[in-house]
Amino acid sequence: MTAEPHPAAPGVGSVRVRAVYPGSFDPVTPGHLDVVRRARDLFDELVVLVAVNSAKHPGRSEEERAAAVRAALPAGWTSVTVAAWSGLTATYCRRHEVGVIVRGLRNTTDLQAEYRLAAMNQSLGVPTVFLPALPELVAVSSTALRSRSQDTRTKDAHGPPLQSRTEAVRLRRR
């Protein structure tokens, strides 16, 4: 089975590919924004899916986290939308005609966990594309940022979670 080439511009007979990038985004990190940036270059449309994960205990509701993701994205990224979702990602994909799931990977531990999820999603008819983290972003995780933001005495080069559009713009310009 061969995939059709990704069209440079939509036209008659072209296939538009929609992708979803699910995660808890608590908080959104520079690594998340980098995955969004790279995924939007690969696919015609990208939905950043703020998901409910029963194994995680976010500090904010999925609607609040979705609003924070929207605020961190550049206004010009019209091919990127944000949605909150409670349920299987594969179900979202079927209901919204999304063809592929995008996941970011920082290390082999991420790969092992994500591979299991990818296999399950593939069995449900939705393939997964992995995007490795940039080396300078590997050490940054939402969990680490939450821990640092709770301990105001701790400061490092990565700083606190993204709290404003101004901070997000500054990070994107690097």
Secondary structure, DSSP 8 states (H G I E B T S, - for coil): -------SS--TT----EEEEEE--TT--HHHHHHHHHHHHHSSEEEEEEE--TT---SS-HHHHHHHHHHHS-TT-TTEEEEEE-S-HHHHHHHTT--EEEEEE-SHHHHHHHHHHHHHHHHTT--EEEEE--GGGTT--HHHHHHHHH-TT---TT-S---SHHHHHHHHT-
